[in-house]
Amino acid sequence: MKKLNILTGLFLGIGLCLFSACEDDNDSNPIVQQPESFELNTPALSENVYDLEKSSSIQLTYKQPDYGYTAAVTYYAQVSMDNTWEEATEETEATYVELNGNSTTCEFEADASQIDRAIMSLGGYNEENVPSEPLTIYMRMRATLGSGYECYSNAISLSVFPYYMPIVDAEPEIWYLVGDCIGDGTWGNTNTDNIGVSLIPMSIVDGYEYNTTTGQGEIQYTGYFLAGKGFKLIKTPGSWDNQWGNSSAAGIDNPVKNDGGSSNLQVPSSGYYTVKLNTESDVLTIEAAEAPDVYHIMIQGDFNGWTDAAMTPVNTVEGMNNHIWKYELDATSGDTTAKFKVSPGEAGSADGWGTNWGGTGFPYGIGSNGGANIPVPAGHYTILFNDIDGFYYFYTLE
């Protein structure tokens, strides 16, 4: 039997790294040209087999597409089982999977578990028929500018050992707002501890069907914004690598993603706005919204004998109308339930139960008036609740 050289480890290098800043600008006012393709480097050890279960990531390197100048490019990695790259139609599934995450340099750390998940999905494997021999898969890169210019690299082949991974729908990809008029206004973005302090999560859209593999799709946030106060969107608490700002001067007229020179997003006049982001198509819009009623929000549940406990306002910057609320719940003693409601006497209800929110989802969901008690597994949580759209999220505390 032929012996196979199995590569394992933290990073599996492919080629030499070429960063996006490695070329000189052609012109201070460049004209963008549309390249046909760009080069994804061939693996230096292409005859070896990559053990996906024992590896954390595979490092891909490539050359920047020739847009005519050193452009701010965002890169995405894609996986195919047969080197075909057909989009999904109403009758057929896509023949490839685009991995979650992106890069703005000529290096991409392709998560090994995501590659394996793509293989399970594309191959339709289960625990009984997962391959016990190496597979040949194909990978390519997608490059895009904030202005929409897009092209694809050549495809490379990799020999991999897959492992069984149960396929469950990925959670929706959530982005966060941070800025002068977000939370406490400090722009704090150190880690997940900033969630509910200086970071506010965007909401899922009720009834929207998210990409089951990547979790990408449409998310939104409706709230009060102050004129002259800047903000941005970030993907990962504690990191600025993936963010949305405004091209050139502060504003909301030309949102751009991962542009190192972008300015803050900033509304033209104080008021309510809806921020909509499609994480799959990378489209961001910000439009004026209707002004909702302002309430004080309480939380009740089995955990406190169904008595009112006041939630804390998150937007505390002077001049803000708050609609985001926070509560720390210690339910380490056992499973419990929870619901949200307005304070007694508000919304025309003596006890506040005339306007309340419940749901069946956990750790996140869209609460509806009169909805079910939210099932809460034993644990310690920071709870965030948006009283405009009913979105709630239970963040686990260590």
N, C-alpha and C positions, 0 to 999 in steps of 0.2 A: 504494500500500500504506500502511495506517495506521501511523504511527510509534508506538512504545511507549516510554514513559519508564521506563528500567530503574534501579531503586534498588540500589546496592551500598554496602557499608561494614561497619564493625565492628558497629554496632548499628542496627537499624531500629525506630524508636520507633512505638509504637501507643498513642495517647491520653496522658493525664496520669497520673502515678504517684500512687496513693493508698495509703499504708502502713497496715498493720493496726492501728497504734497511733493512728489519726487520729480515733477515736471515743471518747467518754467511757464509763466503766463505768456501767451502769444500776443496779447494786446490788452491794454487797460480797459478797453471797451469791446470785449470779444463778441463775435457773432457765433451763436450756437449752431453747430452742425450735427446732423443725426447720423451716428455711426451705425454700421450694419451689425457689428458684433464686437466682442473683445475677448482677450485670452485668459482662460482659466488654466493655471499651471497643471501640468501632468504630474501625478504623484511620483516622487523620487523612488519609492519602493513599491511599484505597482504590482509586483508579483506576490506580495505578501497579503495576508488575510487580516482584516481588522475585526477584533472581537468587540462587538458593540456593548455587551453586558459588562465587560471589564474596563471600558474606556469612558471617559467623561465627555470628550469632544474630539472632533477631527478638524484640524486647522486648514482651511482653504486659503490659497493666495492667488492673486490675479493682477492683471494690469488694468489701469483705468481706461475706460472707453475714450476714444478720441472725439471729444465734443468740440475741439478747436481751441481749448484752453483748459487749465487745471480747474475743473468744476467741482462743486460740492455734491458728490454723488452718494446715493444710498443704495446699498447692495442687499439682496435677498438670495437665499439658497433654495434650490428645488431638487427633488428626488423623483426619479422614474425607474420603473422596473425593466422597461424594454426600450428606453431611449426614444420614446414618443412623448410629445408635449402638447397634447390636445386639451382644450378647455372643456369644461362640463357643458352639456346641453340639457334640454328638458328630458331627453331620452337616455343619455349616457353620462357616466361619471367622468371626471377629469382623469387623465392618464398620468398625472404627476401630483405631488404634494409640495407646497411651498412651506418651508420650515418657519416656525415662529421666530421673531427677532430679526434684526438687521445690523448692518455695520456701515460706517461712513469712512472707513479706510480700506486698503487693499488686503485686509485680513478678515476672515470670517470664521469664528469658532462654531462649527456645526455641532449642536448638542447630539451626542450619540443616542440618547434615549428618544429624541425626536426623530432621528433617522430610523430607528427601530420601529417607532410608532407608525411612520410613513410606510414602512415595509409591511407591517401587519395589516394596515388599511388597504394598501394597493393590492396586496396578494390575497386578501380575504382569509388570512390564516387564523386558526384557533389553536387551542392547547394540544390537540391531537395531531394536527398536520403541519405544525411549524417546522420548517426545514431543519434537518440535522446536519446538512452539509453546507459549505459556503455558497453564497449567492453573489451573482454579479449585478450590481445596481449602477445607476447613472446619476450624476449630479451636474448641475449647471448653475450659473449665477444670473440674476436679473438685476440690471442697473437702471436707476431712474433719477432724474433731476426733479427738484421741487416744481419746476415749470412744466413737467410732464413728459420730457423726452425719455424714451425707454428703449433698451436693447438687451440682448441676451448673449451670454458667453457660449463658447463651444461646450460640449458635454464631455465629461471624463468618466471612466469606468472605475469602480472600486469593487474589490472582493471582500465580502463581509460575512461574519457569523452573526445571524440574527438570534434573538431569543424571544420566547413568548411574552407578550405584553397584552393584557386585556384591554380592549379598546372601549373606552368610555368617552362621552362627549367632553371636549375641552371646556373649561370655564371661560366665560366671556372675557376678552382682553379689556381690562379697565385702565384708563388713564386718569391722571390727577391734575387739579388746578393748583397753582401756587402763585403768590404775588402780593402786591401792595394792598389789595382789597379782598384777599382770600384768607380765611381763618384769622389768625392774629396779625397778618400783614408783614411777617418777618422774613418771608422767603425761606424759611427753614426747610432743608431737604437733606438731612443727615442719614435717616433710616426710617423704618416703618413707625417709629415712635412719633414721627411728625404727622401721621395720619390723624385727622380730627383736631389738629392744632394749627399747623400752617399748610397742610395738604388736605384737599377735599376731593373725594373720588367722584368721577362722572357716573351717571346712572345707566343701567341697561335700559333698553326700550321694550316695553311690554309687548309680548307676542312676536318679537323679532326672532328669526331663525339664524343663529350664529353658525359660523363655520365650525363643524363638529371636530375638526382636526386641530385648528389653530386658535379657535375662540374669537376670531376676528369678525368684525361687523360694525354696526352702528351703536354708538353710545352718545349720551347727551347730558347737559347740565343747564338748568334754568335757575337763575338767581339774580340778585341785585348787584350791579357793578357801579363803581364811582368813576366819573370822568377824571382824567389825569392820573389815574392809578393803573399801573401796568400789571400784567400777569402773563403766565405761560402755561402750557400743558406739558407734563412729563409722563413717561411711561412707567418708570420704576422708582419708587421711593428710595432716596439715597444716591441716585445717579442722574446726571444731566446728559447722558449720551443720546437719549431719544427724547426730543422735545419739539414743540411747535411754538413759533414766534411770528412776528410780522416782518416782511421784507422791508429793508431800508428803515424809514421812520416808524415810530410807534403808531399803531392803528389796528384796524381789522379789515383793511381793504385788500391785503395780499398776504394771507397766511402761508408760511413756509415751514417745512419740516427739516430738522437737522441741518440748518444753515448756520454755521458758526458765527456769521456776522449779523444775524437777525436781531431786530429790536423786539421790545415787548408788544404783546397784544394790548390794546387800549381802546375802550369804547369812546365814541365822540361826545356823549352826554350821559349823565347819571340816569340809571333806570334799570328795568329788567330786560335781560337778554337770554336767548337760548343758544348755547354752544353745542353744535352737532359735529361729531367726528366719526367718519367711517374708517376704521383701522385696516380694512381690507383694501379699499381703493385709495386710501390716503387723501381724503377730501375733508376739509374743515370749513365750516360756515358759522358765522355769528350774526344773529338777527335779533331785532327788538322783539320783546314778548309782552304779553298782557300782565298787569300787576295783580298778583293774587292777594288774598287776605293774609294778614300777619297774626299768628297765634302763638301761644305758649304751649309747648308739647310736654305731655306726661307719658310715662311708661308704667304699665302694670303687668302682673302675671302671677303664676303660681309661686314664683320666687319671693314675692313680697306680700302674699295673701290678697292680691288684687286691690292694693291701695295705691293712690297716686304717688309717684316719685318723679320729681321735676328733672327733665333733661337739661343739659347745659348748652347754651348757644355757642356755636363754633365761630361764626363770623362776628368778631368783636371790634373790628376797626370802626372808629367814630364815623357816623353818618350812614352805616350799613343797615339794611333791613335783613334780619337773619331768618333763614329758613332751613338751616342745617343744624341738627341737634346731636348731642353726644351723651352717652351714659356708660359707665363701667359696671358690668354685671359679673359678680362672682357666683357662679353656679357650679362650683367644684364639688358640691355635696351630692349632686345628682341632676338628672334631666329635669327640664322645666318648660315653661311656656311664657310668651310675652305678647303684648299688643301696645300700640301707640294711640294716644287720644289727645284732644285739646283740653286745656285747663277748664275746670268747672266755671260755667257762666259764659264761656266763649262759643261762638258760632250758634247762638240761640239755644244752647242746651244747658240746663241747670247743672247737670253732673259731668258734662263734656263728652258723654258717649254718643251724642248725635253726630259727631265727626270723629271717626276712629279708623285705624288701619290695622289689618291683619293679613296673613298669607300663609301659604304652605311651604314656601321655599326656605332653604337654609344652606349656607350662611348668608345668602343674599336673596332678594326678591323684590317684587313690586307689591306693596300693601294696598288693599282696597277697603273702602268704607264697609264696615260690618264683616270683614273677612275673618277667616279662621284664626284661632290662636296659633302663633308662630311656634313650631316645635324647636326647642333649644337643647341640644345634647349637653351633658355635663361639661363644664369648662369655665374658663375665665376670659371675658370678652370686653373689647371696646365696641360699643354699638353706635353706628352713625345712621341718622334718619333724615331724609329730605321730605319736608311736609308739602312741597309743591307737586312732586310726581309720585310720592309714596315709596321711593327706593330706600331700602334698608340693607345694611351690611354688618355682620357680626365678625369683627376681626379678633382672632385668637391672640391672647396675651400669654407670654411665656411665664 
